[in-house]
């Protein structure tokens, strides 16, 4: 599972670079980190962020976001450590229901 490189927005501007989505990826958690997903496929798709948080011993639900078909463009986040950091590596795990015509970028402000 590859880790997306987080691109940082700054005063000089940022031309975000998108990569093809894989079945699953990881992201460095951060209060100002977001996942940007673009879907040009003819079908909608879902992005699932695996929650690792627990409240009173009960697991918090995963976050599932539907990205519309054709011109779907979703910013998802923030990808916070308290909700998503994996126990073994501290990274957030993301799964995509489809990767055909789907591009992604991790962005931090």
C-alpha positions as CSV (number, residue, x, y, z in Angstrom):
1,X,0.0,0.0,0.0
2,X,1.6,3.2,-1.2
3,X,1.7,6.4,0.9
4,X,0.5,9.5,-0.9
5,X,3.0,12.4,-0.8
6,X,1.4,15.3,1.0
7,X,1.6,18.5,-1.1
8,X,1.7,21.8,0.9
9,X,-0.2,24.9,-0.1
10,X,1.8,28.1,0.4
11,X,1.7,31.8,-0.4
12,X,3.5,31.2,-3.7
13,X,0.6,28.9,-4.8
14,X,0.4,25.2,-5.4
15,X,-0.4,23.5,-8.7
16,X,-1.6,20.2,-7.2
17,X,-0.3,17.1,-8.9
18,X,-2.8,14.2,-9.0
19,X,-1.9,10.5,-9.3
20,X,-4.0,7.5,-10.4
21,X,-5.9,6.0,-7.5
22,X,-4.8,2.5,-6.4
23,X,-7.2,0.1,-4.6
24,X,-5.8,1.4,-1.3
25,X,-3.4,4.1,-0.2
26,X,-2.1,5.6,3.0
27,X,-1.9,9.3,4.0
28,X,0.1,11.1,6.7
29,X,-2.5,12.4,9.3
30,X,-2.7,16.0,10.1
31,X,-5.2,18.6,11.3
32,X,-4.8,20.5,8.0
33,X,-4.5,17.5,5.7
34,X,-7.2,16.7,3.1
35,X,-7.7,14.1,0.4
36,X,-8.8,15.5,-3.0
37,X,-10.5,12.9,-5.2
38,X,-11.5,13.4,-8.9
39,X,-13.8,10.9,-10.6
40,X,-14.3,11.1,-14.4
41,X,-15.7,7.6,-14.7
42,X,-19.3,7.2,-15.9
43,X,-20.2,5.7,-12.5
44,X,-20.0,7.1,-9.0
45,X,-17.5,5.5,-6.6
46,X,-16.9,5.5,-2.8
47,X,-13.8,6.5,-0.8
48,X,-13.5,4.8,2.6
49,X,-11.3,6.1,5.4
50,X,-10.7,3.5,8.0
51,X,-11.4,4.8,11.5
52,X,-9.1,3.6,14.3
53,X,-10.8,5.7,17.0
54,X,-12.7,4.2,19.9
55,X,-15.2,5.9,22.2
56,X,-15.7,4.1,25.5
57,X,-14.2,1.0,24.0
58,X,-16.5,1.0,20.9
59,X,-15.0,1.4,17.5
60,X,-16.0,4.6,15.6
61,X,-17.5,4.1,12.2
62,X,-15.4,4.4,9.1
63,X,-15.9,7.5,7.0
64,X,-17.5,6.7,3.6
65,X,-17.8,9.4,0.9
66,X,-19.5,9.0,-2.4
67,X,-17.8,10.8,-5.3
68,X,-20.3,11.5,-8.2
69,X,-19.8,10.2,-11.7
70,X,-18.2,12.1,-14.6
71,X,-17.3,15.4,-12.9
72,X,-17.0,14.2,-9.3
73,X,-14.7,16.3,-7.3
74,X,-14.5,15.9,-3.5
75,X,-12.3,17.3,-0.8
76,X,-12.3,15.0,2.2
77,X,-10.9,15.8,5.6
78,X,-9.3,16.9,7.7
79,X,-7.5,13.5,8.1
80,X,-7.0,13.8,11.8
81,X,-4.7,11.5,13.8
82,X,-7.3,10.9,16.6
83,X,-9.8,9.4,14.1
84,X,-7.6,7.7,11.5
85,X,-4.0,7.0,12.6
86,X,-3.1,3.3,12.3
87,X,-1.7,1.7,15.4
88,X,1.4,0.2,13.7
89,X,2.4,3.1,11.4
90,X,0.4,6.2,12.4
91,X,-0.9,6.6,8.8
92,X,-4.5,6.8,7.7
93,X,-5.7,4.0,5.4
94,X,-7.9,4.8,2.4
95,X,-9.8,2.4,0.1
96,X,-11.4,3.2,-3.2
97,X,-14.4,1.2,-4.6
98,X,-13.1,2.0,-8.2
99,X,-9.9,3.2,-9.5
100,X,-10.8,3.6,-13.2
101,X,-10.6,7.3,-14.2
102,X,-10.0,8.3,-10.6
103,X,-7.2,10.6,-9.5
104,X,-6.2,11.6,-6.0
105,X,-3.9,14.0,-4.1
106,X,-3.1,14.6,-0.5
107,X,-3.0,18.3,0.3
108,X,-2.1,20.3,3.5
109,X,-2.9,23.9,4.1
